[in-house]
Amino acid sequence: MTPVTVTRGDGPLVLGFPHVGTHVPEAIRDRLNAEGRLLRDTDWHVDTLYDGLIPGATTVRANFHRYVIDANRDPSGASLYPGQTTTGLVPLITFDNVPIWREGMEPAPEDVAERLAAFHAPYHAALSEELARVKARHGFAILYDCHSIRSVVPWLFPGTLPDFNIGTNDGASCAPALAQAVHHVASCASAYTSVLNGRFKGGWTTRHYGRPADHVHAIQMELTQSSHLTTEAPPFALDPAKAQRLRRWLQEILEALIDLSEEMTR
């Protein structure tokens, strides 16, 4: 299993998919408990939602599961949200605070180091290479990091999440006009709710790569899974009608990002 799959396009947009992979090496799977083997916290079908929306987009897809190692976490292990509940670089629990490893089989520091080298580093090497490539071609690059989560996860946040959760590290990872353009399109989707820099402000990927002064803009989109799944529980099946409705708005969001970025660069 290759840790990352890259599909190169000739446009300025790079779509990151750090959490759609479901591969777990057998030696690691053997250490997971029954809950862990459900892979509950996968970004189910998110790559399908974006497939073909923008001709020329580059995609960088992690093939390994986030329970192996989370490609959207700081490799140092530092928390994305200090003082708030969250999962770590190699999660020990689900988003419901339920253990995922068999007793005594939790990853040790040497396991984390091995997984950083084998999975996390290759994913980010590929992402860095593609952002540099498209920036060299166009003079700018847009990293759009694609995510999803269940709409109700009491351990992480109160109440119900909006459908579109847009994160730009409180404006630090992309030009304000781009963030507002995305939020405007999402707000026009009357069947959905949206928020800019709410509970999800962008993960390590957004914060690490977003350098608007250097013409690299990064934005994270966290979709609620109720917007495109039949149910937010196993078997996590895609609802074709929901997906079709949602894809229209995702396409408009991506097109708005590209159009405005090109205007800003000119």
C-alpha positions, 0 to 999 in steps of 0.5 A: 500500500502506497501511503498517498495517491496524487492525481496531478492537474494543471490548475491552481487548486490542490484538494487535500484528503487526509482522512478518507483512507481506510487502510490499516496495516494488519499488525496495527489492526490486530491491536485495535479493539472492536470499536477501533475496527469500525473506523468510525471517524473516517471522512466517509465518501468525501473524495466522491463528493469532490470528484470531477467538480473542477477540471484541472484540480490536483488531489492528494489523498492519504490512503491510511486511516487516521487511527494509524496516524492523523495526517492533519495533526502537528507531527510534534503532537501539540494540540490544535485546540489547547484546553479543548477536547480533541484527538491526538496525532495517533488517536487513543479514542474515538470522537465519542471518547471511547477507547479504540485499542485493545488493553495494553496494545496502545501505541508506544512512542516508538510506534508513533515515530515509525508511523510519522516516517512511514505515513505522515511524512510522505503525505506532507511531502507530496502535498508540499511538492504539489503546492510548490508545483502549482504555485510555480505554474500560476503564481499562486496556489489554493489548498482546499482541505476536505473533511467531514464529521458527524453533526452531533458529537457531544464530547467535542462540541455542544449542540449540532454543527452547521453543515459547512464549517469553514476554517482559516485559522481565524483569517491567518491562512488565506486572504480575507476576501477568499474566506468571505467568498467561500462563506458567501456561497455557503450562506446562499445555500439555503438548505444548509447552515454555515459558519466561518472559524467556528468550532473548526478553524482549520487543522495543522495542514491549513495552519502549516501551509497557508501563507497568503503573503506568499500567495499560498492560500489554505482553507479547510471545509468540514462538512457534516456527514448528515449533509451527504450520508444516509445515516451518520452510523454504520455502514455510513452509506452515501445518499446519492440524492443528498450528494448531488444537491451538495455537489452543486454548492461545493462546485460553486465554492471551488469556482469562486475560490479560483476566480477570485484568486486569479483576479487578486493575482492579476 
